[in-house]
Each structure stands twice: as C-alpha cells, then as structure tokens.
Amino acid sequence: MEENKKKITTASGNPVPFYQDSMTAGPRGPILLQDFFLHEKLAHFNRERIPERIVHAKGSGAYGTFTVTHDISKYTKAKFLNQIGKETRVFLRFSTVGGERGSADSERDPRGFALKFYTEDGNYDLVGNNTPVFFIKDPRKFPDFIHTQKRDPYTNCKSATMMWDFWSLNPESLHQVTILMSDRGTPYGFRHMHGYGSHTFSMINANNEKVFVKFHFRTQQGIKNLTADEADQMRAKDMDYAQRDLYTSIENGDFPKWKLYIQVMTDEQTKTFKWNPFDLTKVWSQKDYPLIEVGVLELNENPDNYFAHVEQAAFAPAHVVDGISFSPDKMLQGRILSYPDAHRYRLGANFEQIPVNRCPFMVNNYQRDGYMRVDGNGGSTPNYFPNSFDESREATEYAEPALLLDSAIADHYDRNANDDDHYTQPGDLYRLLDNEQKNHLVANIVGAMSGIEGPKRDEIVMRQLCHWFRADMNLGMGVAKGLGFSMDKLGEYMPK
C-alpha cells in the first residue's frame, strides 16, 4: 500500500525520508548544518511572496469564453471577431484599486475589469474598470493620485484629507468622484456590475479604414450595489465575499455573463464633438453614439490555483491585435508603457511565459535569456535578425495605416486650455438619479468628507464644495448642509 503512494521529494527530485523532523545532534541537540532539506524548505518559504501590485492588488479571476453574436466586420478585421458564433478563450481578473491584498472586497473603490483574449493573432488585453471614466486625464498625475489612495507617509493610515485635497485641486476628478460616492462605488460583488474599456480605442477594418470606439460590458445578472451601511456590515462579516461569490457561482454552474457593446465615432465626428473625445474623464452620449452589440462573455472555469493564475496574471493595454489599436487618449498612451514595465518588475522579464499569460498560438522572436526562462530559450536557433539560418520574416501585412498627426506641435499644453468643463457630465449624472440615490450620494459624500482634518480642513472642504455647486446647485446645497458649512464662505474658494 505504501509503495503506491507518491514519495515526497526535494525540489530536485530526491526522496525525503523525514519531512517533519530536522536532523539534530541527539534527541535534544542542536540542528546540524547538513540538513539541506530544512534549508531548502525555509529558503523557499521566505521567498513565497512576490511584490503585490502597486494598484489593483486585491483581485479575483476566472476563465471563460467570448462568443461573437453580431457582425462588426465593417469596423474591424480582428480575427477573433470575424465570424458570428466564433468562440475565444478568455481570462478575466476583477479587483479593487487602492487597497492592499488583504483589504475588504466591499471598500468604496472602483473595480478593475481586466480581460485577456487568447486569439490566433496573439493575446489581446482589454484593461478597464467598472466605470466609463477615471479621476485624471494625464498620466503624469497618476503616481500622485495613487499616493493619495494609499497610506499617509506620516501616520501610515488612510487619509481622507489627502484624497479630498487632491480631488478638490483637480476638478477633472469630479465625474469619477460622483460615481464613486454613489452606490456604484460599492458594487455587490463582481457579477452584478458593468465593465468598461474606459479609454477610447480604435478599430481598423479590412480596407484600412479607422474608427474610434469605446467598449461596454453589460452584466446579464442585473445591477446590484451595496449601500454604505451594507458595505460596512459586509466588511465585518466577510472581507472576501466578492471572491467567494464569484467562485461559488461558477463552481455551481451558474456562469456569469456580460454582453459586449461598442460605441463608434468617426474621425470626422471627433473634430466636432463637444469635448475632447479622447479625454478619460468624459463619456460619449449613448443617444448620439448608440451601443452596438458584439457578443457574449461567459465565465465558466475557476482557476485550479489562485497564485498560478490570478496573482501571476499580467494585463497590458500595449497588447493589441490586428484590427484593434490605440487612440490619442493620454492616459491610454501612458499605460502602454507603464503596465508592461510593472509586470517586468513584479514577475520578471519573461512574465509572458507564465501559463496564464502565454499565447497558446505561435510565438516567434529573438528575445533570449533573463530570469526564469522556461521555454528552451530558442534552443540552437539564432538570437538576431536578419540572419541566414531561419526563415522568419517581418509580418508587413499587419502594418497599421499611417497615423496623421495634423502637423501637431510637440509641447506641454495647458490641460484645461480647451477642455475645462469638468461639471456638466457630473451634474447630468446627479440629475439622472432618483431621489433615494441622490440622498445616498449626498450622504456618502458627507461621510467621506467628514474625515478631512488638520489646519487646511476648511480650505479643502470649501474648495470641494464649490465643485459640487458648479455641478448642480442642489447637490452642493445638500453636501454643504450635511457638513454644517454656511454659504457665505464659498466665494473666496470658488475655482477661477
């Protein structure tokens, strides 16, 4: 019977006769240096944790399929979208944004929605959130913004003062802050929320004609959010409830689904759009740019090991496929660089050889060596191009059409010079809410802003109140009343 059991071995395959007992000098004596397996076991244990993600550290994920249901070949030549009924394997990682790996799933925070399509033209990563907009429009601001969502370097505690100080000094954040302070800021798990590519992307068809698009994944489980009180109760009851809910639903065969839609804007339409169409703090009206159905996303397979799949999953907006490309969206341009760089720091230069990140189709290049190279390193083939020994070629048929830059002058442009309307869309969003949701929004804002403290408290509060008033007078009045502030002080802090 014992012979049929698998032997425990060292990492190099040597059988281990005593797994639980160290080698000692006598039954009570000290441990001997020659107990090499003890050293191996403890040394590996000391290195089990890799650096957590700077952003989106707490996450859940699952595999599934994307199935095309509508023909959009007039917009794109992407192969995974070229036939109704075509299925593509996917991996989707959900996450919170600002918290550490041990933080609660019910925190008031945007939720990451990162999707990897394993296509025959390479992996395509669509890396977005559960909101169609973001807090900032220029990547130079991103490290500063994230610092305000993390811990105060002095107290090592989360700081409402830091957050509201930054937001009040950056009115472009108002649209996303309005969403965050509504009940949408605390979604009930991951299955009951929409997902968005958020950025403006481009699609290119077989005739090399380009349009600009936004991606919308609409949940088929119905929208469900937590109130602020329910989120607080859930934090105490089950910090991992969203992870548990996603895992359990898939394990029970209740596969969550989302329908994918796109909005389309032509190059000519971008020139007459009321705002900058590539501004991540703005949405496109669905009345003017209606949703076009594309397909269905279904999650139907739980990873068999969390670390191997979810923790090592690496998504990058730089990973596009033929028929889908970028736009002048400044935040998108910044992420093209920063995401792969973050993965190389966290997982190593060969992070795309990790199974969850590996393209299941042909990969052929001249990249060699580096930590944890596990694919044979190219064997005896050349590590340079061009060469006289292999038959590799440049795939010129995949070249994108030339990018016309309209004789643009390279400079550091004033971010608000031609796009300083940060109030219309947040105000419109507030006015769309019913009375109960308006009351929740005001209460959540008051609760969050009540944490502002220190000698600059009144200045920060007044500055932010001015933003709420400029979005909607009733919204501003509600927040000011809730915070106990009179109106006569507002004028001196009104943004110029």
Secondary structure, 3 states (H helix, E strand, C coil): CHHHCCCCECCCCCECCCCCCCCECCCCCCECCCCHHHHHHHHHHHCCCCCCCCCCCCEEEEEEEEEECCCCCCCCCCHHHCCCCCEEEEEEEEEECCCCCCCCCCCCCCEEEEEEEEECCEEEEEEEECCCCCCCCCHHHHHHHHHHHCECCCCCCECHHHHHHHHHHCHHHHHHHHHHHCHHHCECCCCCCCEECCCCEEEECCCCCEEEEEEEEEECCCCCECCHHHHHHHHHHCCCHHHHHHHHHHHCCCCCEEEEEEEEECHHHHHHCCCCCCCCCCCCCCCCCCCEEEEEEEEEECCCCHHHHHHCCCCCCCCCCCCEECCCCHHHHHHHHHHHHHHHHHHCCCHHHCCCCCCCCCCCCCCCCCCCCCCCCCCCCCCCCCCCCCCCCCCHHHCCCCCCCCCCCCCCCCCCCCCCCCCHHHHHHHHHCCHHHHHHHHHHHHHHHCCCCCCCHHHHHHHHHHHHHHHCHHHHHHHHHHHCCCHHHHHHHCCC
